Amino acid sequence: MANDTKTGIDSFHKQKHKDEMVKQIITFALMIVFTIIAFVVVLTEMDKFFALPLLLLLAVVQVGFQFYYFMHMKDKGHEMPSLMIYGGIGAAIITVLALTLIIWW
């Protein structure tokens, strides 16, 4: 009976790791596609008013993928690093907004 339970737990963990690997491969493929799109946007010399927001959006999505999947921010036990990273992002946004306000006002 104990052996059957151990086999069930092992198969559960194997399936969980397999699912995690599939998600990471899909995320990696999406990041490559986003990078190719960014190169195409720059190479085709699109209008700057369209290209700049698109490139910034692609960059933000890629940073999100990096944090969430490759830095394992979605896993338990990473609350303090998550807090520090999100706090740093918040401070950076506030700094950029403040400097923008000072320069344009």
MODELLER restraints for C-alpha pairs under 7 A, 6 or more apart:
rsr = mdl.restraints
at = mdl.atoms
rsr.add(forms.Gaussian(group=physical.xy_distance, feature=features.Distance(at['CA:24:A'], at['CA:69:A']), mean=6.44, stdev=0.5))
rsr.add(forms.Gaussian(group=physical.xy_distance, feature=features.Distance(at['CA:27:A'], at['CA:65:A']), mean=6.86, stdev=0.5))
rsr.add(forms.Gaussian(group=physical.xy_distance, feature=features.Distance(at['CA:31:A'], at['CA:62:A']), mean=6.16, stdev=0.5))
rsr.add(forms.Gaussian(group=physical.xy_distance, feature=features.Distance(at['CA:34:A'], at['CA:58:A']), mean=6.27, stdev=0.5))
rsr.add(forms.Gaussian(group=physical.xy_distance, feature=features.Distance(at['CA:38:A'], at['CA:55:A']), mean=6.11, stdev=0.5))
rsr.add(forms.Gaussian(group=physical.xy_distance, feature=features.Distance(at['CA:41:A'], at['CA:51:A']), mean=6.45, stdev=0.5))
rsr.add(forms.Gaussian(group=physical.xy_distance, feature=features.Distance(at['CA:67:A'], at['CA:73:A']), mean=5.85, stdev=0.5))
rsr.add(forms.Gaussian(group=physical.xy_distance, feature=features.Distance(at['CA:68:A'], at['CA:74:A']), mean=5.62, stdev=0.5))
rsr.add(forms.Gaussian(group=physical.xy_distance, feature=features.Distance(at['CA:73:A'], at['CA:82:A']), mean=6.34, stdev=0.5))
